[in-house]
Amino acid sequence: MASLFETLSVRSLQFPNRIFVSPMCQYSSEDGFANDWHLVHLGSRAVGRAALVFTEATAVTPEGRISPQDLGIWQDAHVDFLARIVRFLDSQGSVAGMQLAHAGRKASTAVPWKGGSPVGPDAGGWMPIWAPSPLAFAPGYQVPQQLNVEQIQQTVAAFKQAAQRALRAGFRVIEIHAAHGYLLHEFLSPLSNQRQDQYGGSFDNRVRLVCEVVAAVREVWPETLPLFVRISSTDWVEGGWDIGQSVELARRLKPLGVDFVDCSSGGLVPNAVIPIGPGYQTQFAERIRHEAEILTGTVGLITSPLQADTIIRTGQADAVLLAREFLRQPYWPLHAARAVHQKIAWPEQYERARD
């Protein structure tokens, strides 16, 4: 059985360990552009020897941003600074990954430290916002407009074009964000998708958009490079999206060219009761891994090196994704290797502090 510091091969890539930096919104962009904050934030985790460093959820359209301060890749001008970040990540031996996203009905909100509530055009936000059905996320949120079929196809094209730009910037992993109550997840769940056309109703119809986005991205994403999809494995609400549907979705995504399912949960509705605790989502990664026979990653309250190593050694997932713990400890893999008695190459500039 593998361990936390064993390599992981996916298509042509070999990740030096199984520790990945989960996408974490920084709310620090202007007009979608990356800047020095993103370089230092992402670069620090590469210096810390994370095997894969993901950007935050990166919007494929301006109206697909969660907040006006989100990172974007909807125009060619976004590529240059992103390429600078990729070059630094590469220089440290990390793989650069980009998560492509559309916020759907959770778009146009303030940054968390300003309350995170919906904002209108007078505060830098925008109207309308878009979703599969005209159902607001929560009281006080804008009621979104329903996407028509032509607009859905334009959204598919936006993901495809964003993947092409990511490739030009040098990224070697793409993750399609279909979790946390954002647009693609909204199509998956019957709680947010009440359409009566080919994109709503039955399971086959509700997964159609995700499958179309995957197929479109894989058309332009090289066969040699991995494609990930992040899902919410369950809505944690009766009658919503659940683990059984997630397993079946993973089975369908694999022949479309998806290599890895990043297993999170929740985010679709504000009233979900979630039994949060250390490793509370590993059960989903384990079940999808075994039943769909696809590589999986797990995320959520993974903080201890022994905990992370045990997840890998017991076959619960093929990789662990850390978020808040990487905010607390950018060099977490260096400390984790010592804790579980494994070797890891420190940056030459830091070797003097190793012992």
N, C-alpha and C positions, 0 to 999 in steps of 0.2 A: 504493500500500500504506500502511496505517496506521502510526503510530509510537506510542511509549510515552506521549506527552503529547497525543495526539489524543483527542477525546471518543469515547465508546462509547454508543450508544443501544440500550436494551433495553426494549421496550414503551414505557411513558410516561416512563421515566427516562433522563436523559442523564448518564452518569458523566463527570466533568471530565478524567479521564485513565484509563490502563489499569493502575493500581497498586492492588491490593486487599490488605487485611490479612487473612491467613489465620487461621481460628479457632485459638486457642492456649489450652489449659486453664491456668487460674490457680490452681486448688485453693485458693480463698480465700473460699468461701461457707460459710454456716451454714444448714442446712435449705433449701438452694437459693437463698437470697436474694442478690441483687446488693448491693454496698456501695460505699463510697468508693474502695476499691482498683480496682474495675471501672470506676468513673467516670473515674479518673485514667488508668488503663491504656489504656482505649479512647479516651478524650478526647485523650490525648497524640498518638495516631496521626492523629486528625482535625486537630489543630493542625498536624501535619506534612504535611497535605494529601493523605493517602490518599483515593482516590476512594470506596472502599467499605470499611467497617470492620465486620468480623464479630465477634460475640460468640464465646466459646469454645463447644465442644459443650455444648448446653443440654438437660438431661434432660427428657423428656416424662413420665416417671414417677419416683418416688423410687428404685425398684429399678433404674432405667435409668441411674443415675449410675455413672461410672467409679470415683469415690471419694466418701466422705461429704462432701467439701469442694467438690463440683462445683456449678456454676450450674444452676438448674432453672426450669421454667415449667409445672409440673404443677398449680399452684393460682393462683387469681385474685390472691391477696395478693402474688405475685411481680411483678405488673405495675407497681406504682407507681414503684419505684426504677428499674426498667428504662426507664420512660418518661422519667425525669429524664435518664438517660444519652442516650437518643435525642434529646432536645431539645438537648443540648449538641453532639452530633455534627452535627445539622442546622444549628446555628448556625455551624459551621465549614465548611459546604459539602460535608461528606461524607455519603454514604448509609449509613444504619444497617442492618446485616444480622444476622439471627439464624440460627445453625445448630442445627437440631433433631436430637436424638440419643437413642439407647438403646444402652447398652454391652453388652447381651447377656451372653455368658459371660465377658467381661472386666470385669464389674462388681465392686463391693465390694473395691477395692484401696486400699492406702495411697498417700499422696501420694509423688511421685518422690523428694523429699529425705528420705523415711523408708523408702526401699527399694522402694516400688511393689508389694510383695507382697500377696497376698490377705489381707483382714482379716475377722474374724468379728464377731458382735454385741457381744462384749465389748470391741471396739476401735472401735465406731461403725459397723461394717459390718452386713451383713444376710444372711439366708438365707431361702429359696433364691435362687439366681440362675437366669436363664432363657435358653434358646437353642433353635434349631431341633431339635437332637439332644443327647442326654446325653453330650457329648464335652468334656472339659476343654481349656482353651486350652493348658496345658503342665503338666508334672509339678509338683505342689505347689499347683495351682489347684483350686478347688472343681469338682466335677462338676455341671454345670447340670441343671436339670429341663427336660424337653421341653415346649414350649408346645403346648397343644391348640388346636384350630381356634377355639374360643370365645375363648381368651386371645389368639390372633393378632388376631382382630377387635377385641378391646378395645385392643390395641396400636395398631392403625390409628386407632381413635377417639381415642386419646391424642395421636397426632401431629396429628390434625385440630383437637382442642381447643387444643393448644399453639399452632398457627398462628393460631387466633382470638385468643388472648391476645397473641401477638406483634403482631398487627394493632392491637389496642387500645393497646398500648404505643407504637405509631407506627413500628415497623420497616417498611421498604419492600422488603426482599429477604428471602426465606426460602431457606435451603439445607438439604436433607434429607441427613443423614449416612449414606451407604451404603458406607463405606470403613473401612479400618484394623482390620478384624477385629471390628467391633462388630455389633450384632444384624442389621441389614439386609444387611451384607456376609456374615454367617454363613449367611444364607439363600441368597445368590447362589452361594456356592462349594460344589462337591461334597466338598471336604475337611472341611467343618464341617456340611454338611447331608446327612444320610443317611436322611431321612424317606421313607416309602412312600405318603404321601397326596398331595393336590393341591398341596402346598407343597414337594415334594421329588422328586428323581429327574431328570426331564427339564429341559432349559433353560427351557421354558415354565413349568414348575412352580416352579423355583427363582427366577425373576424375578417371580413372581406378587405376593409381598408388597411388593416395592419399587413395583411398578406400582399396587397398591392404595393404598399410602400416598400416592404422588404424586396419584392421582385424588382421594383424600379431602381432601388439603390444597388442591388446586386448586379444590375445591367452595367453599371458604370464603376462599381467597386471591383478591383482586380481579384481574380480567382485565387491569387496567392495570399491575399490579406483577409483577416478574420472579420466577420460581421456578428455583432452582439445585438440582443434585444433585451431591454429591461421591461419587466412586467410587474404589476401588482398581482401577486398570486391569489389573493382574495380581497374582496371589499370589506370583509368582517361584518357583513350585513346580510341577513336572510333574504334570499331572492336576488342577490347580486351576483357578480362575478365570483367564482370560487376556484379552489385548487383543482377540482376535476376538469373544469373547462381550461384551466391553465395547462394541465398535462396534455390535453388534446390539441391546444394551440401550439405547444412546443413540438408535438409530433408533426404538425403541418408545416411549421416553419423550417424544420431541419432540411427537407428536400428542396426548399426554396433557397437554401444557401446560408442559413443561420447556423453559426458554430457554437454559440454560447448563450444561455439564458441567465440573465442577471435577475435574481429572485428577491423582490421586495414585496410590499403589501400596502393596502390602504390608500387613503388620499382622495377617494372619490366623493365621499360625503362627510360632512362634519360631525355626524352623530354616531359614527362607528365606535364600538367598544372593543378596544384592542388590548389583549393581555400582554403588555410590554414587559420584557425581562431579557436578561442576557441570552443572546442567540435565539430569540423567539421566532425568527423566520427561517432557521436552518431546516426545519421540517419540510418546508416547501421546496427548497433547493434539492434536498435528498429525494423526495418523491419524484420530482420532475426528472432528475438525473437518472433514476433507475427505470421509471416507467416510460419516459420518452427517449431514453438512451441518447442523451445529449449532454454536453458539458454545462455545468451550472456554477454560479457564484452566489454567495449569500452575504447579506448586509444587515446591520441593525444591532447595536449594543454589543459589538465585538471589540473588546478592549484588552484582554489578557493574551499574551503570547501563547501560553499553554492552551487556552481556550481555542485560539485560532488554529494551532497545530493539531489539536484533537479533532476539530471539524474536518480537516483534510485527511488525517490518518484513518478516521472511521468512515470515510466515504460519504460524508454528508454533502460535500460540495467539492469542486475542483479548485476553487479559489475563494478567498475572502476579500470583501470590499469594505474598507474603513472610511468613515467620514469624520465625525466629530473627534474621534481619537487622533486622527491626523491633524486636526486643528490644534489639539493640545500638544501633540508630539510629532512635528514634521519628520523627525528621524526615527520613527517608531520601528521600522524594520531592523535598524542597527541594534537597538536595545532588545528587540525580540529574538534576534539570532543568539545573543548572549544568554538570554533567559532559557532557551530550549537547546542550548549547547550545539548550535550549528554555525558553520562558517559563512561569512559574508564579506565581500570586498568593500572596505571603507574607501571614501574619497582620499586620495593621496594627501590632500591639504589637511585632512582631519586625523590622519593616522596617529599623530602624537598624542591624541586624546583617547585612543582606543583602550588602553589598559588603565 
